Amino acid sequence: MSSQLSPEQAALPSAASLAIHLDLVGGIAGDMFVAALVDALPALAAPVMAELAAVQPAGEPGPAFVAALSGGLRAQRFGLTARSHGHHDHGHDHGHGHGHDHDHDHDHGGTAYTVLRERLVAAPLSEPTRRHALALLAILAEAEASVHGISVDAVHFHELADWDSMLDVVAAGCIAAQLEGARWSASPLPLGGGKVRTAHGLLPVPTPATSALLTGYPWHDDGVGGERVTPTGAAILRYLVPAERVGTRREPGRLIGVGSGAGTRTLPGMPNILRALVLERVATAEADADAVVVLEFDVDDMTGEELALAAERLRNASGVLDVSLGTRLGKKGRPLTDFRVLARLPEAEAIASACFTETSTIGLRWREERRLVLSRTEVTATLDGLPADVKVVTRPGGERSAKAAHDDLNATSGLEARRRQRAQFESRVLKESGE
């Protein structure tokens, strides 16, 4: 094994404590994924190499991690030691520069999915690695079956027949096994462009199999062509990273490792790398960190009655945390009302649609923010036969405060009487709960 991995590799952190973000700078292929994760977490190298040694065919060259430069940045590259002449085919002409056009010196007719599956079942792999590798292979087979209109058991892989291609599936399966329980996210997928030569002839990029695997995932066009996401890379993403965790806010944490896996093709104006950022999730001791969406918009042509009804309906919408209205002067000195809606992230799109439905606005501003929410409990207290809900909040340092629900005091006449009643409720609750 040729690499720049530290001889004193730290133990692998608890996978359940990790948040791993895949930054698809140049794209993703199976070998880039393996190299990036081992570069970020060197402790993965030993189990990966052990699993590969267990299944390496007699007489075949072994795999290695080697140092590389891409776009002036240091990275790792993963592949076989004796295939630098270009015959090591990890899937397609990836656009990651594996140096092949599918013009092999030898022409195999492809290997059946069922045969490859049986090889993995019979191989002396650890059970977790075998399970994940079989799952990745099945995902690839199902995609191929879908695009070619055949059964899964009729699928033949032209690009996964060789040992140097199967090693990506086994190595990725080992990494998935070692990191079970981690939370994965990724940047939007680079679209690429052009055509790629395969055993089925020239195919558009993204290839049909890749497109089938990553339907529903967010893509972006950075203007750089070629095949940027290979079928094996797509299968790994599909297996590890849900679509809703791609292109969204990353989970916060303490950065403990960064690794880069390189392809060999040179991309114009950028490094051809997959970057892995490994974070240790950090729990907030005294407050819960919470991601929210803030929706803001202005209206200047609604009556007071219409504004009140719109605000009330938005407050009652699922996922809305708060709605507030303000008054300002707009263009030409006209008064306008600005809405600020605080919403939970999963329901934000539906709430934005409700804003357009319930008000006359034709545009809104949207941003994601994080908030800290202090620990609180809500209790029901009774005073002179009158019940009221009282919210008790624990503040930093352990001090507590209480606030009675205003609506529960509406039956009491007079502002000062309601204030006295509120203070009595709050004092009683704090005293009875140990304040």
Rosetta blueprint (number, residue, H / E / L):
1 M L
2 S L
3 S L
4 Q L
5 L L
6 S L
7 P L
8 E L
9 Q L
10 A L
11 A L
12 L L
13 P L
14 S L
15 A H
16 A H
17 S H
18 L E
19 A E
20 I E
21 H E
22 L E
23 D E
24 L L
25 V L
26 G L
27 G L
28 I E
29 A L
30 G H
31 D H
32 M H
33 F H
34 V H
35 A H
36 A H
37 L H
38 V H
39 D H
40 A H
41 L L
42 P H
43 A H
44 L H
45 A H
46 A H
47 P H
48 V H
49 M H
50 A H
51 E H
52 L H
53 A H
54 A H
55 V H
56 Q L
57 P L
58 A L
59 G L
60 E L
61 P L
62 G L
63 P E
64 A E
65 F E
66 V E
67 A E
68 A E
69 L E
70 S E
71 G L
72 G L
73 L E
74 R E
75 A E
76 Q E
77 R E
78 F E
79 G E
80 L E
81 T L
82 A L
83 R L
84 S L
85 H L
86 G L
87 H L
88 H L
89 D L
90 H L
91 G L
92 H L
93 D L
94 H L
95 G L
96 H L
97 G L
98 H L
99 G L
100 H L
101 D L
102 H L
103 D L
104 H L
105 D L
106 H L
107 D L
108 H L
109 G L
110 G L
111 T E
112 A E
113 Y H
114 T H
115 V H
116 L H
117 R H
118 E H
119 R H
120 L H
121 V H
122 A H
123 A L
124 P L
125 L L
126 S L
127 E H
128 P H
129 T H
130 R H
131 R H
132 H H
133 A H
134 L H
135 A H
136 L H
137 L H
138 A H
139 I H
140 L H
141 A H
142 E H
143 A H
144 E H
145 A H
146 S H
147 V H
148 H H
149 G L
150 I L
151 S L
152 V H
153 D H
154 A H
155 V L
156 H E
157 F E
158 H L
159 E L
160 L L
161 A L
162 D L
163 W H
164 D H
165 S H
166 M H
167 L H
168 D H
169 V H
170 V H
171 A H
172 A H
173 G H
174 C H
175 I H
176 A H
177 A H
178 Q H
179 L L
180 E L
181 G L
182 A L
183 R E
184 W E
185 S E
186 A E
187 S L
188 P L
189 L E
190 P E
191 L L
192 G L
193 G E
194 G L
195 K E
196 V E
197 R E
198 T E
199 A L
200 H L
201 G E
202 L E
203 L E
204 P E
205 V L
206 P L
207 T L
208 P H
209 A H
210 T H
211 S H
212 A H
213 L H
214 L L
215 T L
216 G L
217 Y L
218 P L
219 W E
220 H E
221 D L
222 D L
223 G L
224 V L
225 G L
226 G E
227 E L
228 R L
229 V E
230 T L
231 P H
232 T H
233 G H
234 A H
235 A H
236 I H
237 L H
238 R H
239 Y H
240 L H
241 V L
242 P L
243 A H
244 E H
245 R H
246 V E
247 G L
248 T L
249 R L
250 R L
251 E L
252 P L
253 G L
254 R E
255 L E
256 I E
257 G E
258 V E
259 G E
260 S E
261 G E
262 A E
263 G L
264 T L
265 R L
266 T L
267 L E
268 P L
269 G L
270 M E
271 P L
272 N L
273 I E
274 L E
275 R E
276 A E
277 L E
278 V E
279 L E
280 E E
281 R L
282 V L
283 A L
284 T L
285 A L
286 E L
287 A E
288 D E
289 A E
290 D E
291 A E
292 V E
293 V E
294 V E
295 L E
296 E E
297 F E
298 D E
299 V E
300 D L
301 D L
302 M L
303 T L
304 G H
305 E H
306 E H
307 L H
308 A H
309 L H
310 A H
311 A H
312 E H
313 R H
314 L H
315 R H
316 N L
317 A L
318 S L
319 G L
320 V E
321 L E
322 D E
323 V E
324 S E
325 L E
326 G E
327 T E
328 R E
329 L E
330 G L
331 K H
332 K H
333 G H
334 R L
335 P E
336 L E
337 T E
338 D E
339 F E
340 R E
341 V E
342 L E
343 A E
344 R E
345 L H
346 P H
347 E H
348 A H
349 E H
350 A H
351 I H
352 A H
353 S H
354 A H
355 C H
356 F H
357 T H
358 E H
359 T L
360 S L
361 T L
362 I L
363 G L
364 L L
365 R E
366 W E
367 R E
368 E E
369 E E
370 R E
371 R E
372 L E
373 V E
374 L E
375 S L
376 R E
377 T E
378 E E
379 V E
380 T E
381 A E
382 T E
383 L E
384 D L
385 G L
386 L E
387 P E
388 A E
389 D E
390 V E
391 K E
392 V E
393 V E
394 T E
395 R L
396 P L
397 G L
398 G L
399 E L
400 R E
401 S E
402 A E
403 K E
404 A E
405 A L
406 H H
407 D H
408 D H
409 L H
410 N L
411 A L
412 T L
413 S L
414 G L
415 L H
416 E H
417 A H
418 R H
419 R H
420 R H
421 Q H
422 R H
423 A H
424 Q H
425 F H
426 E H
427 S H
428 R H
429 V H
430 L H
431 K H
432 E H
433 S L
434 G L
435 E L
